[in-house]
C-alpha cells in the first residue's frame, strides 16, 4: 500500500472580492453551512464573495448561530433588511447542525419574505475541487465509523454526479471507488486509519482546511441554481438526513 494521506496544491475557487464602485447595486445573499463540526457562513453580492467566516465550534441552537451572524454583519455594516435571499447546506450531515442551520435560514426567509435555496452538501463540497480526471468522493460524518458519501466526476459538461449520497463503512466506501480517486471530508477523517489500510496508492485522502465544507462553495452553487432558473425551496423544506432522525 502507498501513502494514503496527501494534501495536493489545490486552491479553493472562492476568493474574497471587492466590488466598490461597480454599477448595478447590491444583491446580498447569506449562506449557511452547518452540516459538520466546522461552522461556516458567507455573504455574496451577486457572484462576488464579500466575506466568509469558518469556526470550529459546536452548534447547539439557532439563537447562538443568529448571534454570531448578527455580530459578523455589524463588522460588515450590513443588516438583515439588505438580504435578497438565503442559501443553506441541506445535507446529508450532522442531524443537529442541519436542523439548526435550516431552522435559522427558514426563519430569516419567512420574516423577510425572501427566497431560500437548498444546496446538497456533498455536491457543494465537490464543487470546491477544481477540474481533475480523478473520481471525487466528498464525505460527511454519519455515525461512528460510518460516513455519508457521494461520487462525482468532472466532464466537459461540468461536474457530474456518478453515485448519489449513500451511507458506508470504510470497506463499503472503498468498494465503490474505481481508478484514481480523491476522498475527503469529516467522514473520511473519522475513519482514516481503516481507510489507510484499504486504499490503493492511486486513491488518496485529502486533508487540510481547504477541504472543509465551505459556505462560499454552497453560495456559488446556489448562485448557479438561480441563474439556471431553479425554483426556490418550499416553506416546509426539511434537511436531507438520509437516515431517520433518532428518537
Number of C-alpha atoms within 10 A of each C-alpha: 10 12 14 21 19 12 13 10 6 11 12 15 13 16 12 14 13 11 14 6 7 8 7 7 10 14 15 22 27 25 31 28 30 31 31 28 19 19 23 22 25 24 28 25 19 16 16 19 21 19 19 19 16 16 10 10 11 13 20 12 15 18 12 12 18 16 11 14 18 15 11 17 15 11 9 12 8 14 10 15 10 12 21 18 21 25 32 30 33 27 29 27 31 20 22 17 26 26 23 22 27 27 17 19 25 25 14 21 19 13 10 15 12 15 21 27 28 25 23 18 30 29 25 23 24 26 21 25 20 12 14 12 10 16 18 27 27 32 32 30 25 24 15 10 16 20 27 29 28 24 24 21 19 20 11 7 6 10 17 14 15 14 13 11 21 15 19 20 19 22 13 11 22 16 11 12 17 11 10 14 22 22 27 25 26 23 26 29 21 20 17 18 12 15 23 20 14 17 22 17 14 15 25 22 22 20 18 11 13 15 21 22 31 30 29 31 26 30 31 24 22 27 19 12 16 13 9 9 9 12 11 17 15 12 12 6 14 16 23 19 17 15 13 8 8 5 3
